[in-house]
Amino acid sequence: MSLPYDQEKPGQEKPDQEKPKKSAHSLSEPDDDLPRRSGRVHIAARQRWTDATALARLALHLPHVIASLAVVFVMAYVIDALSGLPWWLPCAGWVLSGALAFHRPCERLMARWWFGLRYPTPEEDRKLRSVWHEVTARAGVDGRAYQLWVEDSTQINAMAVAGHLVGVTRHSLSTLPSAQLAGVLAHELGHHTRGHAWASLLAFWYALPGRLAWRLLRRLVSRIDRLPVGTAAVVIGVLGAAVFALATATYGLVFLPLATPYLAAAVSRRAELRADEHAAGLGFAQQLMTVLREEHDREEAERTSTTAMGARFESEGVIARLLESHPDVHTRLHHLQAHLDSRH
């Protein structure tokens, strides 16, 4: 399978790093089953790109971004009227604020306070960096461009967020063999190299003012029954006229954001399959399949045990499945197996 990151950039290469020395209590023992590259590591000329799923995510959130811009403009106009501060300053500040997602100090703040990550301990760092180096070497990516973090969680999981953040759970580090951990990290690298991580963050950030305004409006509408009958009738009439005017002026496109959560979830599921494809292209399909199977079996065992103790689980409805951001395990295993079969 030919991938863009397999291309070498002339004159841009670095010597392979030494394998870290194993200590008696190293996290990489006794399951350090990851084959290591020898020789030089060639950095690809094109380490990142934006695939169709990242572009689709941005396009789907465009109505939310426009609504957020309208909210920011109204607030800026009110501030201008009250304080004399030029209205374009808050608007310009909000537009430019998205660049903070790629500012390293801001990324570190997000990692700590937003995503609840921490720096790895020296022992965790040895295993994590050793595996990460192997993954990025296979991809032709400069691994030093990314920041590695740990989440204190008992789940097998990892995340790729912002512009350069890669987080992995403590449980993954302590229980997964190096080859399986490499498969998980290769999946997260795929989210970064294909543009999924930064697109998700920017879509969330620029849609935030509109979402907050919508929640405030819903809260006000939910309390309309507390108003006098005459006042409630006036409010309902004004809101109805405003919605009708917007629907007419936009040819019904104002209702498009109502379908966005379902479309965005479908795009997110496709992005997960693309990241699996990236990991498979680096030779980690079998390892990633093993992780998925074992984690699925563990969750099923926990569910069976909890059900035996008297707890009840309701079957997941159609709406809930449509809003899932990840494909089910069987779908992911099917695609990974198809990739393995295509290579034989």
C-alpha positions as a Python dict, from the first residue, in 0.01 Angstrom:
ca = {
    (1, 'M'): (0, 0, 0),
    (2, 'S'): (154, 328, -107),
    (3, 'L'): (109, 626, 123),
    (4, 'P'): (226, 989, 77),
    (5, 'Y'): (450, 976, 383),
    (6, 'D'): (667, 706, 224),
    (7, 'Q'): (834, 968, 4),
    (8, 'E'): (1176, 1077, 119),
    (9, 'K'): (1281, 1437, 128),
    (10, 'P'): (1633, 1476, -9),
    (11, 'G'): (1878, 1615, 239),
    (12, 'Q'): (1642, 1578, 536),
    (13, 'E'): (1732, 1272, 735),
    (14, 'K'): (1846, 1196, 1086),
    (15, 'P'): (2031, 903, 1240),
    (16, 'D'): (1824, 641, 1412),
    (17, 'Q'): (1818, 688, 1788),
    (18, 'E'): (1968, 430, 2016),
    (19, 'K'): (1731, 189, 2174),
    (20, 'P'): (1673, 285, 2536),
    (21, 'K'): (1851, 65, 2785),
    (22, 'K'): (1618, -160, 2977),
    (23, 'S'): (1609, -133, 3352),
    (24, 'A'): (1494, -403, 3592),
    (25, 'H'): (1158, -230, 3633),
    (26, 'S'): (1118, -87, 3283),
    (27, 'L'): (767, -74, 3147),
    (28, 'S'): (900, -218, 2824),
    (29, 'E'): (984, -552, 2989),
    (30, 'P'): (906, -835, 2934),
    (31, 'D'): (679, -749, 2640),
    (32, 'D'): (913, -544, 2425),
    (33, 'D'): (814, -734, 2110),
    (34, 'L'): (832, -441, 1869),
    (35, 'P'): (1083, -491, 1584),
    (36, 'R'): (1315, -190, 1568),
    (37, 'R'): (1445, -16, 1261),
    (38, 'S'): (1816, 12, 1210),
    (39, 'G'): (2011, 267, 1012),
    (40, 'R'): (1890, 611, 919),
    (41, 'V'): (1538, 750, 951),
    (42, 'H'): (1421, 935, 640),
    (43, 'I'): (1183, 1223, 696),
    (44, 'A'): (907, 1248, 435),
    (45, 'A'): (873, 1569, 236),
    (46, 'R'): (501, 1579, 319),
    (47, 'Q'): (435, 1487, 681),
    (48, 'R'): (82, 1630, 708),
    (49, 'W'): (-211, 1679, 479),
    (50, 'T'): (-585, 1735, 506),
    (51, 'D'): (-804, 1449, 393),
    (52, 'A'): (-1171, 1450, 292),
    (53, 'T'): (-1299, 1375, 643),
    (54, 'A'): (-1119, 1676, 792),
    (55, 'L'): (-1256, 1903, 518),
    (56, 'A'): (-1605, 1758, 564),
    (57, 'R'): (-1591, 1827, 938),
    (58, 'L'): (-1501, 2190, 874),
    (59, 'A'): (-1774, 2227, 610),
    (60, 'L'): (-2041, 2076, 837),
    (61, 'H'): (-1964, 2324, 1112),
    (62, 'L'): (-1968, 2625, 880),
    (63, 'P'): (-2331, 2717, 976),
    (64, 'H'): (-2231, 2706, 1343),
    (65, 'V'): (-1930, 2925, 1272),
    (66, 'I'): (-2148, 3179, 1091),
    (67, 'A'): (-2391, 3177, 1384),
    (68, 'S'): (-2099, 3225, 1624),
    (69, 'L'): (-1973, 3517, 1417),
    (70, 'A'): (-2318, 3676, 1440),
    (71, 'V'): (-2320, 3629, 1819),
    (72, 'V'): (-1971, 3777, 1855),
    (73, 'F'): (-2067, 4070, 1630),
    (74, 'V'): (-2377, 4148, 1838),
    (75, 'M'): (-2176, 4133, 2161),
    (76, 'A'): (-1902, 4349, 2009),
    (77, 'Y'): (-2161, 4603, 1891),
    (78, 'V'): (-2311, 4621, 2241),
    (79, 'I'): (-1965, 4667, 2394),
    (80, 'D'): (-1895, 4938, 2137),
    (81, 'A'): (-2216, 5120, 2230),
    (82, 'L'): (-2149, 5095, 2604),
    (83, 'S'): (-1774, 5152, 2625),
    (84, 'G'): (-1667, 5296, 2293),
    (85, 'L'): (-1434, 5005, 2218),
    (86, 'P'): (-1430, 4960, 1837),
    (87, 'W'): (-1654, 4666, 1746),
    (88, 'W'): (-1400, 4516, 1510),
    (89, 'L'): (-1144, 4455, 1785),
    (90, 'P'): (-1340, 4178, 1964),
    (91, 'C'): (-1438, 4029, 1627),
    (92, 'A'): (-1080, 4027, 1504),
    (93, 'G'): (-959, 3883, 1836),
    (94, 'W'): (-1209, 3599, 1812),
    (95, 'V'): (-1115, 3521, 1451),
    (96, 'L'): (-744, 3515, 1532),
    (97, 'S'): (-789, 3317, 1854),
    (98, 'G'): (-798, 2988, 1661),
    (99, 'A'): (-425, 3020, 1599),
    (100, 'L'): (-370, 2958, 1972),
    (101, 'A'): (-452, 2591, 1909),
    (102, 'F'): (-109, 2557, 1746),
    (103, 'H'): (84, 2765, 2000),
    (104, 'R'): (295, 2528, 2208),
    (105, 'P'): (245, 2697, 2549),
    (106, 'C'): (-130, 2712, 2487),
    (107, 'E'): (-126, 2346, 2386),
    (108, 'R'): (40, 2258, 2716),
    (109, 'L'): (-229, 2449, 2906),
    (110, 'M'): (-499, 2267, 2711),
    (111, 'A'): (-334, 1933, 2781),
    (112, 'R'): (-330, 1994, 3155),
    (113, 'W'): (-652, 2185, 3223),
    (114, 'W'): (-882, 2089, 2939),
    (115, 'F'): (-792, 1727, 2862),
    (116, 'G'): (-665, 1631, 3209),
    (117, 'L'): (-327, 1502, 3091),
    (118, 'R'): (6, 1498, 3274),
    (119, 'Y'): (371, 1459, 3188),
    (120, 'P'): (490, 1096, 3181),
    (121, 'T'): (711, 970, 3460),
    (122, 'P'): (1072, 887, 3362),
    (123, 'E'): (984, 518, 3341),
    (124, 'E'): (674, 586, 3132),
    (125, 'D'): (868, 829, 2918),
    (126, 'R'): (1130, 566, 2829),
    (127, 'K'): (876, 321, 2692),
    (128, 'L'): (654, 585, 2534),
    (129, 'R'): (933, 762, 2348),
    (130, 'S'): (1092, 438, 2236),
    (131, 'V'): (766, 314, 2081),
    (132, 'W'): (678, 657, 1946),
    (133, 'H'): (1016, 681, 1774),
    (134, 'E'): (957, 351, 1597),
    (135, 'V'): (608, 454, 1484),
    (136, 'T'): (716, 793, 1350),
    (137, 'A'): (1026, 643, 1188),
    (138, 'R'): (809, 407, 987),
    (139, 'A'): (583, 695, 887),
    (140, 'G'): (871, 923, 790),
    (141, 'V'): (755, 1180, 1044),
    (142, 'D'): (968, 1385, 1282),
    (143, 'G'): (840, 1259, 1615),
    (144, 'R'): (1002, 1547, 1803),
    (145, 'A'): (734, 1778, 1666),
    (146, 'Y'): (476, 1617, 1897),
    (147, 'Q'): (426, 1634, 2272),
    (148, 'L'): (362, 1306, 2453),
    (149, 'W'): (128, 1303, 2754),
    (150, 'V'): (-33, 1050, 2988),
    (151, 'E'): (-391, 1030, 3113),
    (152, 'D'): (-454, 867, 3451),
    (153, 'S'): (-722, 625, 3338),
    (154, 'T'): (-791, 254, 3375),
    (155, 'Q'): (-907, 225, 3012),
    (156, 'I'): (-713, 123, 2702),
    (157, 'N'): (-726, 447, 2508),
    (158, 'A'): (-526, 728, 2350),
    (159, 'M'): (-600, 1066, 2194),
    (160, 'A'): (-470, 1305, 1930),
    (161, 'V'): (-573, 1663, 1996),
    (162, 'A'): (-484, 2019, 1898),
    (163, 'G'): (-186, 2056, 1669),
    (164, 'H'): (82, 1844, 1836),
    (165, 'L'): (-63, 1661, 2140),
    (166, 'V'): (-65, 1284, 2173),
    (167, 'G'): (-200, 1136, 2494),
    (168, 'V'): (-215, 775, 2609),
    (169, 'T'): (-369, 627, 2922),
    (170, 'R'): (-155, 499, 3205),
    (171, 'H'): (-329, 162, 3178),
    (172, 'S'): (-230, 132, 2813),
    (173, 'L'): (133, 203, 2897),
    (174, 'S'): (145, -49, 3181),
    (175, 'T'): (-45, -337, 3019),
    (176, 'L'): (2, -328, 2643),
    (177, 'P'): (306, -492, 2485),
    (178, 'S'): (519, -250, 2288),
    (179, 'A'): (393, -372, 1950),
    (180, 'Q'): (27, -324, 2048),
    (181, 'L'): (102, 16, 2200),
    (182, 'A'): (269, 107, 1871),
    (183, 'G'): (-51, 17, 1688),
    (184, 'V'): (-251, 247, 1915),
    (185, 'L'): (-3, 532, 1872),
    (186, 'A'): (7, 479, 1494),
    (187, 'H'): (-371, 527, 1491),
    (188, 'E'): (-336, 858, 1677),
    (189, 'L'): (-54, 968, 1447),
    (190, 'G'): (-294, 908, 1159),
    (191, 'H'): (-537, 1157, 1311),
    (192, 'H'): (-260, 1418, 1317),
    (193, 'T'): (-110, 1354, 975),
    (194, 'R'): (-452, 1352, 806),
    (195, 'G'): (-567, 1676, 973),
    (196, 'H'): (-842, 1525, 1190),
    (197, 'A'): (-710, 1660, 1521),
    (198, 'W'): (-672, 2027, 1431),
    (199, 'A'): (-995, 2030, 1227),
    (200, 'S'): (-1193, 1893, 1522),
    (201, 'L'): (-1050, 2149, 1762),
    (202, 'L'): (-1105, 2446, 1529),
    (203, 'A'): (-1461, 2335, 1449),
    (204, 'F'): (-1538, 2310, 1821),
    (205, 'W'): (-1372, 2641, 1908),
    (206, 'Y'): (-1531, 2856, 1638),
    (207, 'A'): (-1874, 2700, 1695),
    (208, 'L'): (-1860, 2761, 2072),
    (209, 'P'): (-2023, 3110, 2087),
    (210, 'G'): (-2315, 2990, 1877),
    (211, 'R'): (-2359, 2679, 2093),
    (212, 'L'): (-2356, 2886, 2413),
    (213, 'A'): (-2611, 3129, 2269),
    (214, 'W'): (-2833, 2837, 2164),
    (215, 'R'): (-2819, 2685, 2513),
    (216, 'L'): (-2907, 3020, 2667),
    (217, 'L'): (-3201, 3057, 2428),
    (218, 'R'): (-3326, 2709, 2511),
    (219, 'R'): (-3305, 2784, 2882),
    (220, 'L'): (-3504, 3103, 2836),
    (221, 'V'): (-3768, 2921, 2631),
    (222, 'S'): (-3794, 2645, 2893),
    (223, 'R'): (-3888, 2910, 3150),
    (224, 'I'): (-4146, 3084, 2936),
    (225, 'D'): (-4427, 2916, 3128),
    (226, 'R'): (-4333, 3128, 3430),
    (227, 'L'): (-4417, 3448, 3245),
    (228, 'P'): (-4762, 3605, 3241),
    (229, 'V'): (-4984, 3480, 2962),
    (230, 'G'): (-4969, 3805, 2766),
    (231, 'T'): (-4591, 3833, 2790),
    (232, 'A'): (-4544, 3468, 2695),
    (233, 'A'): (-4764, 3515, 2389),
    (234, 'V'): (-4559, 3816, 2278),
    (235, 'V'): (-4229, 3629, 2326),
    (236, 'I'): (-4356, 3325, 2134),
    (237, 'G'): (-4483, 3550, 1855),
    (238, 'V'): (-4152, 3734, 1824),
    (239, 'L'): (-3950, 3411, 1824),
    (240, 'G'): (-4182, 3251, 1570),
    (241, 'A'): (-4161, 3554, 1340),
    (242, 'A'): (-3781, 3557, 1369),
    (243, 'V'): (-3754, 3187, 1285),
    (244, 'F'): (-3993, 3225, 990),
    (245, 'A'): (-3796, 3525, 859),
    (246, 'L'): (-3464, 3341, 888),
    (247, 'A'): (-3606, 3029, 721),
    (248, 'T'): (-3743, 3236, 434),
    (249, 'A'): (-3427, 3442, 389),
    (250, 'T'): (-3197, 3137, 393),
    (251, 'Y'): (-3427, 2903, 194),
    (252, 'G'): (-3447, 2669, 494),
    (253, 'L'): (-3073, 2642, 542),
    (254, 'V'): (-3114, 2783, 893),
    (255, 'F'): (-3237, 2437, 995),
    (256, 'L'): (-2926, 2264, 863),
    (257, 'P'): (-2747, 2274, 1203),
    (258, 'L'): (-3021, 2046, 1339),
    (259, 'A'): (-2884, 1766, 1120),
    (260, 'T'): (-2519, 1852, 1180),
    (261, 'P'): (-2470, 1626, 1488),
    (262, 'Y'): (-2569, 1318, 1287),
    (263, 'L'): (-2359, 1412, 985),
    (264, 'A'): (-2062, 1506, 1204),
    (265, 'A'): (-2084, 1171, 1385),
    (266, 'A'): (-2081, 989, 1050),
    (267, 'V'): (-1773, 1186, 944),
    (268, 'S'): (-1607, 1111, 1277),
    (269, 'R'): (-1667, 738, 1230),
    (270, 'R'): (-1512, 759, 885),
    (271, 'A'): (-1212, 946, 1031),
    (272, 'E'): (-1156, 662, 1279),
    (273, 'L'): (-1146, 412, 993),
    (274, 'R'): (-900, 637, 809),
    (275, 'A'): (-675, 644, 1117),
    (276, 'D'): (-696, 265, 1138),
    (277, 'E'): (-596, 255, 773),
    (278, 'H'): (-293, 470, 855),
    (279, 'A'): (-186, 234, 1134),
    (280, 'A'): (-235, -65, 905),
    (281, 'G'): (-24, 100, 636),
    (282, 'L'): (262, 120, 885),
    (283, 'G'): (236, -252, 954),
    (284, 'F'): (32, -244, 1276),
    (285, 'A'): (-298, -389, 1152),
    (286, 'Q'): (-265, -717, 1342),
    (287, 'Q'): (-155, -547, 1663),
    (288, 'L'): (-442, -298, 1650),
    (289, 'M'): (-690, -580, 1586),
    (290, 'T'): (-561, -760, 1895),
    (291, 'V'): (-610, -449, 2109),
    (292, 'L'): (-963, -398, 1976),
    (293, 'R'): (-1061, -761, 2036),
    (294, 'E'): (-921, -774, 2389),
    (295, 'E'): (-1078, -444, 2490),
    (296, 'H'): (-1412, -550, 2342),
    (297, 'D'): (-1398, -883, 2529),
    (298, 'R'): (-1314, -703, 2853),
    (299, 'E'): (-1608, -464, 2816),
    (300, 'E'): (-1842, -752, 2737),
    (301, 'A'): (-1719, -943, 3044),
    (302, 'E'): (-1774, -639, 3265),
    (303, 'R'): (-2123, -591, 3122),
    (304, 'T'): (-2210, -957, 3179),
    (305, 'S'): (-2076, -943, 3534),
    (306, 'T'): (-2269, -626, 3613),
    (307, 'T'): (-2587, -770, 3464),
    (308, 'A'): (-2547, -1082, 3678),
    (309, 'M'): (-2529, -859, 3985),
    (310, 'G'): (-2871, -714, 3908),
    (311, 'A'): (-2798, -407, 3696),
    (312, 'R'): (-2999, -360, 3377),
    (313, 'F'): (-2867, -236, 3046),
    (314, 'E'): (-3103, -84, 2797),
    (315, 'S'): (-3040, -170, 2434),
    (316, 'E'): (-2894, 121, 2242),
    (317, 'G'): (-3147, 301, 2026),
    (318, 'V'): (-3112, 402, 1664),
    (319, 'I'): (-3061, 770, 1750),
    (320, 'A'): (-2781, 686, 1994),
    (321, 'R'): (-2607, 472, 1733),
    (322, 'L'): (-2632, 750, 1475),
    (323, 'L'): (-2463, 987, 1720),
    (324, 'E'): (-2174, 751, 1798),
    (325, 'S'): (-1839, 911, 1712),
    (326, 'H'): (-1660, 574, 1677),
    (327, 'P'): (-1751, 276, 1460),
    (328, 'D'): (-1836, -46, 1637),
    (329, 'V'): (-1550, -290, 1694),
    (330, 'H'): (-1673, -537, 1433),
    (331, 'T'): (-1668, -271, 1161),
    (332, 'R'): (-1314, -169, 1250),
    (333, 'L'): (-1198, -531, 1258),
    (334, 'H'): (-1360, -593, 920),
    (335, 'H'): (-1173, -304, 758),
    (336, 'L'): (-842, -399, 919),
    (337, 'Q'): (-880, -760, 808),
    (338, 'A'): (-960, -643, 455),
    (339, 'H'): (-635, -446, 458),
    (340, 'L'): (-440, -754, 569),
    (341, 'D'): (-604, -967, 302),
    (342, 'S'): (-522, -712, 31),
    (343, 'R'): (-152, -736, 115),
    (344, 'H'): (-134, -1112, 70),
}
